[in-house]
């Protein structure tokens, strides 16, 4: 009989076996890795990405693990810090609706960095990925997004624990040491406050830090450092006001949360995707002249209404990624929502910001009652001639109920990868990741990603 959920999850972490996975779980893990590597590669080509790479390479003298997108290497934890941050920069990472977390911004960075510490084959690597996703989403699911309502962002906080479990698994910790690894992670875990999402370019660092914390926590536990054996319960009481710890362990080992991910089409906060998809459908289906629009109304759930801030020509990429008015304005102007609109001179276009100021975001109580089971939104465009166009999106593309196809996700990977790796290496990386379970040495694959 287990005393608490920390020990229950750590026992699961040490006993999990690749043989427990259905084909669907393995295929989803490979798609998650493919999608994440593509997003990391895209992030490595941005100015923020280049800055964090340069900082870590010059600050860290160890040469142990590869950094995605470049030929530089760093310590295990340094590479995890970089790769985890790269996965967050573009806001194209996968997510888990029930927990409100982004496991891809933390777990693959941890596992990829430590693939060069131990001789990992593909099955070992897939097991570590599934484990990390499982613990991160279950730890987050126990508070059911209440962390957002209390002003903290769970990916950085809870990601540190999942990273510690992933790292602990990869370096061979037993159950007792695994508990200590999570406990130490609780000591170091970043307190990711929502204020850092309000236009601050430090925002992508929270996931890299979570991966960094997980690795050093596992190594410290392996050296005999100890910590609280009830760390998750202690954490919940500090960060959340709605807690159901049973959700963290319900059907543990029988169902796997990695099959409940969503994948992104648009490089912005997931809370905006339904509105973006709705307005794109309207401007593609109807002859809507941006200059003839009187106003745009978005009806959505409560947390999404917090993303109603207007932007201006001085706004940075994070401010634009978390602004419903900006995203909808570029969707109308360009009939697409792409990375370029957030990482180019496009942000300084006056006409886009003028249109953004015509966007009003309001609470819809009916839509709010469906949250977090649905991240829905309804968009109405009112023209100066009095005509109106309306579209409701319940489940944006990429949701488990409305999934992207493997071909669409592969195309997304190629779009991110080609400018960095070139066509030949992109083809090779695609083939190897989609057959990841057959790799004899995953570190060789990781080293090829530059």
N, C-alpha and C positions, 0 to 999 in steps of 0.2 A: 504494500500500500504506500502511495506517495504522499509526502507531506505537503507539497505545493507544486504549482505548475512549472516552476523553474526546473526542479528535479525531473518532473515528468517529461518535459521537452528535451532535456539533456540526455535522458535515457534513450529516447527516440532517436536523437542525433547520433548516438554511438552505435545503435543497433540497426539503423536503416540499411537496406540492401538493394542493389540494382534489380535483383530478382523480384522485388515487390512491385515494380513498375509495370503498368500496362503499356501497350504500344502507344496509346494516346499521350500518356505522360512523357514518354521519351521523345516523341515527335514534338510536343509542345516545348520541352526543354531546349531542343535544338533550334527551334524557331526563335525562342526567346534569346538564345545566345547570338544567333545570326542578326536579329534585329538590333540587339545591344551593341554588337561590334560595329555595325554600320553607323549607328548613332555616335559611338565613340570616334570613329574615323571622321565623320562629319564635324564633330566638335573639335578635333585636332587641327582642322584647317581654319578655325576662327581665331580672331585676335585674343579673346579670353583664353582659348585653349592653348595657343602658343605661349601666352604669358605664364600660365600655371606650369606648363612643361619646362620652360626656361628656368623658372624659379626653383623647381624641385631638382632638376638636373644639376644646377650649380650649387644648391644647398646640401645635397646628399652625395657623399663621395662613394658610397657602396655601389657595386655593379652586380646586382643579383637578379633583377626582373625587368622584362621589357615594357616599354611604354607604347601604347597603340598609336600608329600613325607616323612614328619617327623611329630612327635607328638608335636613339638614346636608351640607356638602361639606368636603373636606380635600385635602391633597396626594395625588399618586398613591400614594405609599408609605403614607401615613397611612390612606387609604381601604382599601388592601389589608390593612393590619394589622387594621383593624376588621372588614372583611367576612370575612377568613380566620378570625378568632376567632369571629365569629357562627356560621360554618358548623360549628364544633366544639362549641359549648356544649351543644346538645341530645343529642349522641351519636346523631344520626340520619343522619349522613353516609354516603355510599357507601364502598366499600372494594374492595381487590384482594387475594384470598386468597394468591396465590403470593408476593407481596412483603410482605404484612402492613401495607400503607400505605393512607392515605385521601386520594387525590388531590383529591377535591372540596373538601377543607378548605383547599387551597392554590391550585390552578390557576384555577378560575373567579374567585376574588378578584383574582388577578393580571391576568387578561385583562379583567375588567370595569372595573378601575381604569384600565387603559391604553386602553380603548376611547374614552376622552375625550381621549387624547393624540393619536391618529391617526384619520383618517377610515376607520373599519373597516366594511366591509359584512358581511353574514351569513356568506358563505363564508370570508372572512378570519378571522372570529371562531371559526368551527367548526374551522378548520385549527389555530389557536392552541390551542384546547381539546384537540384530539386529540393534538397535539404534546406538550403538557404532561403529559397523562395517560400517553402512551407513554414519555416519558423517565423520569418518576417511577416508574412501575411496573417498568420494565426495570432502572433503577439499583437499585431495591430487590430485584428478583427475583434479582440476582446474588449476594445474600447469603442468600436463602431464609429469612428470619426469624431468622437467627442473631443479628441485632442485639438482638432481644428477649431472647435467652438471655444476652447480655453486659451487660444492664442499660441499654440505650439504646432510645429510641423513634424509629423511622426516619422517621415522617411529617414531623416538624419538621426533621430533619437533611437527608434526601434531597429533601424538598420544596423546600428552598432552591435546589438545583441545577435542578430542573425549573421552578421559578418564574423563575430567571434565563434559562433557555432560552426560556420562553414570552415573557417580557418582551423578550428580545433579538430574537426573531422579530418582535414587534409594533413595535419601534422601528427595525427594519431593519439589524441587525448582520450583517456578513459572517462567514464561518467563523472567521477568526482572532480577531475581536472576540468572537465567541460563546464560544470557548474561554476567553478572558480573563474573560468574564462568569461562567462556571461556576467559574473559578479564584478570582475575588473572592468569589463566594458561599461557596466553601469556607473562605475566611478569616473570613467573618462568620457562617457557618451556626451555628444554635443547637445546643448539645450537649444534646439533650433526654433527660434521664435518667429512668428509670422511677420514681424516687422522687417525681417531680412528678405522677405518676398515682395515687399512693397517698393520695387524698383531698385533694389540694391544688387550690384553685380557680384557681391560675395555669395549670393544665393546658391550657385552650383557647387560651392565648396562643401556644403553640408553633407553631401553624399560621399564625396571623396574622403572627408574626415571620418565618416562612419566606417568605411572600408578600412581606413588606416587604424582606427581604434580597434576594430575586430582583430586585426592581425597582431598588433602588439599585445592585446589582451590574451590571446591564445598562447603566444610565446612566453609571456610572463607567467601564465598559469602552468606551463610546462616546466618552468623553473622553480615552482613551489609557492608562488604568491597565491594568497587566498582572499576570499571576500564573502559577502553576505550570501547565504544559500536560499534566500527568499527575495532575490533582487527584483524580479518582475512585479510581484505584488507591491513592493515598496515604490517602484517606479510609477505604477498605475495611480497610486493614491496621490502622487505629486503632480501628475500631468493631466489627469482626466477626472470627469465627474460622473461618467456613466460607464460602469465596469461590469462585465460578465465574463469571468475567467473561464467558465465552462466552454465558451466559444473557442478558446485557444487549444483545447484538447479534444473537443467533440469529434469523433470518428478519426482520430489521429492514426495515421498509417493505413486507413481504409479508403479515404478519399484525399486527393491532392489538389491544393489550391492553385497550383501552377496551371491547371486546366481552366481556371476562371479568370484569366488575365484579359485585359483589353490592350490593343495595340493602336498607336496613334497614326493618323494621316496628316495632321496639321501640327506645326511646331509652336504650340501654345498650351496653356493650361487646359487640362481635360474638361474642366467645368465650362469651357467656352465652345467645345467642339460641336455640341448639338446646335447652338446658335449659328456657328460658322457654316455647318452643313446645310442648315435651313436657308440661310441667305444665299449661299452659292446656288442651291437649287432654284431659287427665285430668279436670280439674275441670269442664270443660264436658260431657264425655261421662258422668260418673258423679256421683251425689249425695254429694259429699264435704263434710262439715261441718268447717270449719277447727278448731273446738274439739275435734274427735274425732281429730285427727291425732296419732299418737305420734311419728313422725319422718319426714324426707324425706332420701333418699340420691340424690346426683348422681354418676354415674360418667362421667368425661370425660377429656380429654387433659391432659398435664402442665402446659402454660402456663395453661390455664384453672383448674387447681387453686390457682393463686396468687390467685384472686379469691374465696377462701373466707372473707374477713374478715367478722365479724358487724358489724352497725350498731347504733346506739342512737338515742334521740330527739334527740341533739345532732349527728348526722351531717349533713354538707353534701351537696349534690346530687352532687358528683363521687364521694364515698365510696359513695353509693347506686348510682350508675351502674356502678360497678366491683365490686359485691358480689353474688355469686350468691345468698346467703341472702336479701338484701333483695328482689331482683327476683322470686325465686320466692315469697316471702311475699306481696308485693302482688298477684302473679298469682293466688294462691289466694284472697286476701281479696276482690279486686275483679273477678276473672275477666277481667282485661285488664292490659296494661302500657302506660301512656300517659305523656305529658309531665307531666301534672298530678301524678302520683305522685312526681315528683322535684323539682318546683318549687312546692310548696305545703305547707300544714300537714300534709299526708299523711305526710310524713317523721317527724313527731313523734308518730305514733300508737303507743301502747305495745303494743297487741295485735299489730300487724304485726311489731314487733321481737321479741316473745316467740315468734312463729311462726318468725321468721328463725333463732332460736337452736336450732331443731329441725332445721335443714338441715345435712347433712354432705356435704362434697365430697371424693371420693376418685379416685385415679388408676385408670383402666382401661387396661391395657397394650395390649389389642386396639384400642381407640379411638385411643390415642396413636400407634400404628403408622400410622394412616391420616392423621395430621396432617402437613402442612397441606392435603392434598387434601380433607380433610373436617374441618369444625369440629363434630364430633358430640358427643352427650351422651345418656345414658339416665337417666331419673328414676324412682325408686320411692317411692311414698307408702305408709307403713305406718300403719294405723288402730289405735286403742286396742283394738278388738274382734278384732284379729289379721288382718283382711283387708288385702290389698296390691293396689296398682295400679301398673303399670309401662308406660312408653312410651319408645321409642328414636327419636331424630331424627338421621338421617345428614346431610341437607342442609336447614338451615332455610330457610324461604321467603325469597326474594330472591337466593339463590345462582343462578349460571348454570344449574345442573342443576334448579332448582326456582324459576323466576323469578316475580317479581310482574308482573302484566299492566300495560299502559300505563294502563288505567282505574284500577287500584289506585294506581299512582304519581301519576296526576293527582289522585286523591282525597286522597292524602297532601299534595300541594302545596296544594290548596285548604284543607285543614284548617289548615295552617300560615299560609297567606297571608290568609285571610278576616279574621281579627281585626285584621290590620295594614293591609291595603289596602282592605278592603271588597269587596263582591261584584262591582261593575262593573270595578274595576281588576284583580281576580283573574281574571275572565273574559278581559280584554284581555291580561294578562300570559301566561296559559295559551296563548291563541291565537298570540301572537307568538313565544313561545319554541319552541313545537312547529312553527313555520314559520321558524325562526331563519335558515336559509340564504337566505331571501328578503328579509331586512332590508337596507335601503339604508344605514342608519346605526345601528349597534348602540348607540352612546352615547345615543340618544334612548330606546331601550328601557331601558337601565340607569337613566337619570334618572327614569323613570316608576315605579320600584320603591319608592315611599314613600307 
